[in-house]
Amino acid sequence: MANLLAKSKKYILCFLAAVALIFGVTGAAMLSDGRSVSAAETGHWMSHNGSGNTIQNGLTKYTAAAILANDQNILEMENNTVYFQMMVDTGSAWSAFSFLNGLESDVNDWKDVVWTGLNAGVDTKPHIIFQNGAGQAYGNGISPVYGVRNVPSFSDRLISVELHIGTGEGDDVSYMKLNGNMLLHETSDVSAINYITEADFPNGCYLGIHINLAGDSNQIIYLGEYNTPYVTSQSDELNDKILQYDPDSISDNLTVSVANLEDVSAATVEINGAAVDKQHYTLTSDSDSTAKLTIKKSFWTNAASFAAENYLTITSTNGSAFVVLDVTTGVAPTWVGDNYVVIDEIADTSFTFNSVYNTYTAESVTIRSGIYSGSTLSDLTAGEDYTLSAPEKQDDDTYDYTLTIRDTYLEEALKTYYGRYFHISFGTNALTASLYYQQDTEGWVARSVDLASGTALTADDYYTTGTFNKMSTVSLASRIYYNRGLDVTKPIVIEFASIPSSTTWAMLNVTDSLETMDYFSDNTRESSQLQALFFGEGRSDIQKFSGFTIGSGESTNASYPKSEMKGIVVEIYFGKTAEESYFRINGQNCGSPSAVQSDFSDGVAYVGWFFNDTKGGFNFKVNSNVNAVAVTAPVDDKAYAMDLAKAADFEISLINVNAEGDITVKDAAGNTLVKDTDYTYSNGKLVIKASYFGRIDFTKSSVISVWDNVNKTGTQFSMAYSSSNMKDTSVAFVTVGALTDAVFTLDGVSEVSMVLDKDSNEIDASLYTFKDGTLTIKKDVLTDKAGVTEFMVVSGSALYPCYVYADAFENGGVKTEGDGSVSNKDGTFTFEGDAVYTIMQSVDFAAGAAFLVDFTSIPGYYNNGNGKTAGYVTFEFYDPYSGNTLYYTLYCNYADDAITDNYTALYESYYMVNEEGGYVIMPTSRTINISNCENPSALGKHEIVFSYSDGVMTVKIDSARATTISSLGSFSVSSCVCTVAVPEGTADGKMALTLNYYEGTEVPDVTPGPGGDDDDKPDDNPGGDTTDDVEKGGCGGAVVGTGTVAGGALLLAGIAVLMKKRSRSK
């Protein structure tokens, strides 16, 4: 048992990183997009996707992963106890029983409850998660996670479930029994669910079940109704395939024990809905409610009684107990040769099978086909879609048949997807086959369903890029894969750009064939040789999800170095022995693949990516060639920064360069660098000389390309250029439709040598004037539309970045989004309703920037992230020099009468993104405890003061302790454009506030808003402060944020509303 529990813990840990910010890795990947509830004919079980079919009275069958709940309140059942039967396919991933307080709440409902737990709304109690033979109490804040004993196999047969919700008083504890055995804590003989009591469910106790099924499994779940008869035990032989055609293989007097029969004397026995003659069985009463069914051998003699699916029922006045039987009435056919083929053109495709029977015809067999076994299968038409040859007798008196799938069928079936699965039924027997259509051109493949509407992959010599759809189990999106096999005796090298911020994770999949390329996912581990999860949202760690050797004490996560200036380079090597294998990222070993070269049947591997992205519209870029030349070092953004005023040699490490070192190096303009003059290359080291950097015109960035002239592959990396002669940024505002000259004040400048445009081209001197420190750029050089125009002013050796910000400004600002209104009277901005508003004034953080916000009406409260609607104000500080935007949000957190030490009045979050929307600083949040300060109420007036010194920005709310933000990178604090965003109101309250901006760090005297007195409350925030560097204290101290993840899924859910890439050029 100890080994079993240890194994289950290892598998659990392998999920933690992947599910930290999402509903659940496997759950999310295999659930349908639908949200409808199943039809009433499926009884009291409801499914999130409307699936489920009643196949016998009281038994419902599901053929896809599902979130399920029973609509009956257990607390209304006799003795708070329910009984039912269930069965789950062998392909189950981690699944869960959840104990729900009601079926819906303001925060969520039963359809949202996945196996990992939500810890909010209806779902706050720990789950019992399970696989065949393994279980744990897990999720929703339980600590520590502990193993659960007495978990049976869920796939051998329909098991019995007994669930009791106790009062917690005396011996009345809650328990769950599976097959009559109580689930127990791993280290003691106490109920594994003794943590729940009747009092935990004021809204009623409802059982939820989230079942995950592997993508290549049989996809079957069975659930019986509450408190009907159920099977307590059955002969093991009934769990296995029964060979009806071979009576000698079947034992006489197989038994089934049944409980909870309301009237044993009235019980009947049926097979597939037809009554069984009593001569074939006996039903003996053991008590008033239990009986034993004894099945005589004669029961099996009539082949016509059995079908492809078989259900034996014992029915009383209160329903039926079920036994699912696997019965075959004939000798199964076998394949001759491969049942999986790869085709390179649409043509008739044949498979050969062998049988002891010579009676099969095209019309007597049934063929169903789909993208893969777990997808919807449709019937093929004999003669039109397929043909079956006449039987060809063999020397052993068996017969070979040739099944041919017609080209006309394949031409239609393979339009969008390139793989096809076939299920061939021979009565109660079946065979399966599959094929894959390999395209002529070698390279990365994405199907139309993977890509945003109207788009296609774009590929050049260096990179392949696409805009991808969100994840969908309906369309099996989104994915991209390489359509040629890769020699596993050599390292496999894949270079790609960082995982997009919006993407929860991207799975790198390695398999030994193309067969699963249409549907591989985190639920197809058994079909893959290796799976590694790479995370978005700026993370630089992987989850060694499948196919890795995990040593004792070794984490299933591994961190790797990353630089935005170069691609992420993965090197995978499958050795002859596992000890030789490695999985490297940017040169750092991150794991040991467990597969070896002999595990790849044809000596080749296939690679692909599967994306868990819930929004869609994200871009992914990967090197057009696998095993291309790639940069492995340095892996540090700072290393790619070059001060052009103090240029130095720059060295990078390359792999996969041809033995002769024959390469071409080019800059962003396509100019070829001269070997020995501009660069040198030797033994994997490329050095670009200082003389090259010293002679190029100034630009903020550039891309350097390296091309292997022999292997015909290439890579690119970026350089960030600066100059020690660079001065502070300046911003001037102009109004679209009433364009004026742009005026800049350049303190300390006595002369201007030239003015350059964004492409470093000098503009004509007639288009600007300079006098007494004032630069005027004439409107003739500006464009009369919203956007940002960049100029670089040269004065001697000094450079002055100047930006013209144009929009339809009026009365000190412009509303760019929203249906609400914004007015400005004497510098007081009044917001009513949802609005995004840009203030016509630059912000200099070095000099200080102070805001006075007065929340006069709000639609609701944030409630530490649990509130569906909340009043808030978001400041978006856009730096035109770096293109980065700092987002800072102040939330109204709790109402006055709900405020405690942990439930504070205000809550804050911040993050920074680049122009592409990628995180520069990860989302960070905390509660703001002002209960010892002047205004412990969310409503009313609050001071927000920003300041900057020595690379660190400080944000202070009222007199609460400050937040510090570091790792600002190239963000220029000297001249930012401020945009303010507020949400829409609701029927419960409109959104309204006033805002004042003051230069410097002082705000005029403010009368406190509504709130209680300054009770002397301790200032601790368990669960509120989400950075590790929180200094506890009163109103002083500071919270330091350096870009680490904080706030988890709740914060990110809020950011989904706030984070929009504001267009700067329209």
C-alpha positions, 0 to 999 in steps of 0.5 A: 500500500505504501508503494501505491500511495507513493506512486499516486502522490508522484502523479499528483505532484506532476499535475500541480504546476500545470493546474495552478492557474486553470481548472485542471490540466486533464479536465480542461483538455478533454471537456467539451465546449458545451455547457447545457445540462443533460436531458431529463431522460438521463435521470437525476445525473446532470452533465456539463455538456449535455451528454449521457444516454439511458441504456437501461432503466436507471443506468446512464452511459457517457461516452466522453469526459464529463463534469457530473452532478446528481440533482438530489440533495443527500440531506433529504435522503433517508439517514443522509445516505445514498447508494448507486453503481458506477464504472469508469473506463480504464483510460481514466486520468485523475478524477474526483468526487466533490461534495457541493454546498448547493448546485449554484452560487454567485461565484460558480455552479456545479458545471465549473467543479473540476477535479482539482477544486475551486475552493469557492462558491459551491465547492469548498470542501476537499475532494476525493480524487481517484484512479484505478486502485489509487486515491487521495483527499485533495484540493480546496485548501487541504494540507497536507494532501493524504492518501486514501485506502480501499480504492478499488478498480473502477473499470473491472465492473460496476462498483457500488458506492455508498455515501453518508453525510454525518452530523459529526456528533459521536460516531455519526461521521461522514463516510464513503464505501466503495464495493462495501469497503470504507475509504480510510485515511492512509495512516489511520483507520478513520473515514477518509471524508470525516472532514465534512459534516451536515453543517457544511451544507446549508444549501444542501449536499450534492455529489459532483463527479468529474471524470477524465478519460484518456483521448485514446480510451474506450470513453465509457462511464456508467452511473446508476440512480440513487438508492436503487438495487446494487451489486455487492459482489459477482464472480470474477469470470463475469468481469472478463470476456465471455466466449459464448461460442465455447461453452467449455470455457464458461463456468457453471453457477456464476453468481451475483449478489444484490442489495437494496431490493425493496421486494425480493419476491417480486424481483425479475432477471433480464438480459438486454431488456428481455426476460430470462427464463427461470430455468437458466437461473436461481434467485435466492433471498439472503434477507428482506433486501438482499439476494444471490443470483446464480447463473446456470450454464444454459443461460449462455447457450442462445447466441441471439440473446447477446449483442455488442453491449450486454446488460444483465439486470436484477429488478425490483419495485425500486429499480434495477441492479446492473451487471455489464457483460462482455460477451462474444458469440464467435471467434474474433478475426485477426489482422494480417499485417499492419492495421495502421498505414501512412498514405502519401496520396488519396487513393484506395487503401486496403487492410487484410484480416483473417477469420475462421469463417467464410461468411463475411460480406461487405453488408454483414460487417459494420464499419464506423469511422471517425478522427480517432477512437474517442471521437464521434463515429459515423457509419460507412456505406458498403460498396460506396465507402468500402468494399470487402473481398471474397474470402480467400482460403488459406492452408490452415483452413482459415480465410483472408479478407481484404477490406478496402476504404474507397478513395472517394470516402477518404477524399471527403474525410481527410479534408480537415483532419489527416488521420482516420480511425475505423471500427469494424464490427463482426457481430459481437467481435470487432477490429480497429484500423487507422491511417494517416495522410502525410503531406508532400511538403516537409515541415510544420502542419496546422489544420484549418481548425487550429488557426484563426479564421482566414489565416494560414501558417506563414513560413520563411527560411527561419521561422514558421508562425501562426495565429491559433484558435483557443483549445477545443475538444470539439475541433481537437484544436489547437496544435501544430506538428512536424510531419516527418520522422526524426532520427532518434540516434541523434539529438532532436533540436527544436527552437521556438519563441516563448509560450504566449502569455495568454496560453495556460500551457503548451505541451511538447509531444514526442511519439513514434508515429503520426497516428495520434497527430490529430488528437494527442493531448495531455490525455494520451500519455499512453500513446506518447513517448514523452510529454512536457508542459511549457507554461505561459504567463511568463513562467520559465519552468516545465512539467515533466508530464509523461515519459520522464524518469523521476528519481527519488526526491526529484521534482516533476517540475524543472526550471530553465533559463530564458531570454526574450532575445533568443528562442527557447532551444530544446534538445532531446536525446534518447540514448541506447540506454536511459542513462544516456538520455537527456532533455535540455532547455537552453543548455540546461538539463531538465530531465531524463527521458525514460524511452530509449532508441529501441522504443521507436519502432522505425527508429524515428520520432515525431514531435508536435505542440498542443496548446491549452489556451482558453481565449484564442488569437495567440501567436506561436513561432517555431523554427521552420526546421527541426535540428536547425542551427540554434543559439544556446548561450548567453541566456540573459536579456542583459547580455544582448544589450549593447551600449553603442557609445561604448561598443564591445565584442559580443559572443554567442554559442551555436549548435548544429553548425556544419563542420566547415563553419560555413555560415552567413550573418546578416543584420535586420536590414539584410546587410551581410556582415563581413567575415573577419571584419565584422565577425568571427566564427570558430568551434561553435562560437560566433563573435560579432566585433565591437567595430561593427556595433560602433559604425551602425546608426542608432536604433533601439533594437535589431535582429541578427540572422545566422544561416548555415550554408550547408545544412540550409537552416538558420536562426535569429536573435535580437539585440537591444541597443542603447547609448550612454548618451541617451537622455530622458524621454519627452512626450508632446500631445496633439489633437487629431482633427485640429493638428498643431505643431508638437512642442518639446522642452529640452532642458539644458540643450543649447543646440540640435544637430539633427532630428531623426525619424523612427527609421533613423532617417534625418528629417529636413531641417525646415520641418522643425525649429529649436530656440532657447531649449524649445524644440518645435516639430511642425505639424507637416511631418505628423499624421492626423490620426491617433497614434504615436510618432517617434523622433530622436533628437541629436545634440552633439553626442547626446540623444533625446527620445521625443514622442508625439502622442495624437488622439481626439483630445478635448478638454484635457483628455479623450475617452477611447472605449466604453459606454460611460461618460467622463467629464473634466472640470478644473482638473477633476475628472468624473467617471460614470459607467464603464470608460477608458480615458487617456489624460492629456498630460505626461507622467514623470515618476521620478518627480512623483505622481499623485492621484486622488480617487473618490469612489462615490458609487460601485457595482460591487466588491472584489471580495479577495477575488471572489466577487463577480462584479467590483468597483475599481480603477485601473491606471495604464502607464504607457511608456512610448520608448520601450512600448511597455505598459504598467497596469495598476488596479485598485479594487474596492474589496469589502463593504464596511460591515464585512471588513476584518483583519483579513477582509480589507477595504482595498485590494491592489494588483499590478503587472507590466506587458510589452507591445505584444501583450507578453508579461514583462512583470508577472501579475502580483496582488495583495490586500491593502490594510488601512484599518489603522489609518485614516479611512478604512472604507473602500468608498470615499477618497483615497490617495495613490502616490507613485514615486521612483528612485534607483530603479525601484517604483513605489506605490503608496495607498493612503497611509498603508504600507507601500508596494515596491515594484522593481525589475522595470527593465527598459521602462522609461519613467520620465514621460509616460502616458496615463490612461484610466479605466473603470468598469460598468455598473450593474442593477445593484449599483452604478460605477462612479468616481472622481479623479484628480492628478497632481505632479509630485508626491503630495496630495492636498488635504483630503477629508476621509470618506465614509468608514469606521473609526481607527480601531487598533486592529492587528495588521496581518493578512493571511492569504492576502499578501501574495509576495514573499517579501511582505514586511508585517507591520502597521501603516509603514513598511513596504511590499516588494514585487519583482515580477513573481506570480501572485494572486493565482487564478483569481487575479488572472481572471480579473486581469482577463477583464482589464488587460487589453492591448491599447492600440497606439497607431490606429 
